[in-house]
């Protein structure tokens, strides 16, 4: 059989791909009479009658039967201490004898806006400090404090927030 040239007037669906729609409610002999394929009576037999997902017919649903375990306090998620963290490697770039306080860290561009509320924390990052610095910060790690004091610097912890 020679194939016809494909054009708009020769287009047609593949054989068997288009079925005629089932006409329901046209007598018992059709096989789709009486209840029209909807089963018996009740909500699902009605038009617009749908049951939401998870509905268990009035029985206490699973999402209410299972225990709700656990609680995460907002403090553990967000944290109380919203410090601006500065590493020792940043302070190593400063000149010898510099006093490092929140204003200086803000000037360097390492303080968050929220540092006004929570302050600044210095963390050690395996950098041996060689400069003698005077730190006035809210918090400092033990390794960072040891490194600053080993270089001859001093650490003053501020209790009030800047």
N, C-alpha and C positions, 0 to 999 in steps of 0.2 A: 504494500500500500504506500503510495507516494504521500509524503507529508506536505500539507498545505503551507503556504507562506504565512507567517505569523503577522496578523494585522488586527486592528480593532474589531473588524466585522467578523473575524474568525475566532475570537476569544471565547472560550467557554470553560466551565469548571471541569475538573477531572471526573470521570464516571464514578458514582458512588459517594462523592464528597458532599453532595447536597441532598439531604433527606427532606421529605415533606414533613411539616410540623404535625405533631400528634394532636388530633382533635379529641379532647376528653369530654365526658358527659354526653355521649351520643348513643346511649343504650348499652344494655348488658352484653349484647352480642359483639360489640367492638372490643371488649376487653378493658376498656377504660370508661365504663359507665359507673353509675351509682356514686361512689366516693371519689371518682376521677383520679385514682392513684394516690390519694392523700391518706389512706388508712381509715381509721374509725373516726369517732367524734373527738371533740376537744380543741384545745388551743391551736394545735398545728393544722387542724382541718380548716380553720377559718382563714379568710384572706387577711394578710398582714399579721398573721399569728406566728411570731418567731419567739424563740426562747434564747435569752442572752447566754453567752459563753460562761461556763462555770455554774450555771443554775442546776440544782440537784433536786428539783421537784418539791421544794419546801423543807427538805432535810437540811440540817446545818451544813453549810458547804465546807469543803476541804480547807479553804483559806482561813476559815474561822475555827476549824477543829484542831489544826496543828499549832503547837506552841510557838510563841514569838520569843525567841531567845536572843539575848544580847542587847547591849545598849552602848552607844559611843557618845560620850559627853562631848559637847562642843569644844571644851577646853583641850581635849586630847586630839581633836581634829584640827582646830585652828591654832591652838597654842596660846598661852598667856604671854610668853615673851617673844614679841615680834622684833627681835634685834636686827639691826643692820650688821651683817657679818663682814668683817675685814680680816684678811689673812696677813700673816707676817711678811710674806713676799712683797706685798704692797707697801708695807712700812719700810722695808729694806731700801726702797728707792729714795726715801727722804734723806735730808741732810743730817749730819751728826749733830746731836744736841737739840733736836726739834721737840717741841711740846705737842703731843698729839691729843687733841680733844675732839669733841663732837663737831665743833665748828670747822676744824681742820679737815676732818674726814668728809664733811659736807662739801667743803671747798674742793677736795680731791674728786668728788663725785661718787663716793661710795656709800653715802647715807641715804636710806629710803625716806620718803616723806613721813612714814610712821615712826621714824627714829626719834621724833620729838616726843612721842608717847612712850616708847620702849627703850630707846638708847642704842648703844653700840657694843658689840662683843668682838673681841680679838681672838682669832683661832690660830694655833700653830699648824704649819703645813710642811714639816720637816725642813724648814729653812732656818739655818743658824744666823741669827741676827748679828751683824757686825757693827751696827751704828748704836750710839748711846742715845736712847730715846726716853722721853718722859711721857708716860701714858696716863691720861685722865679719861677712863672709860667706865661703862656700867658693868661689864662682865669680861672675863678673860679666861681662857682655858689654862690648865696647869702647865702644859707644855710651852705655851706661848709666854706665860709669866716667867718660867724658868729661863727661857731663851733671852728675854728682855733683861732680866737681872744678871744673867751671865755676861751680857755685853756691857754691863755697868749702868743700865738704865733703871728707871723706877716706875712702879705701877701704883696709881691711886684709883681706888674704886669709888665711883660716885653712887650714892644711894638714891638721890633724887634724879628724876628724869630731866633731860635737858629741854 
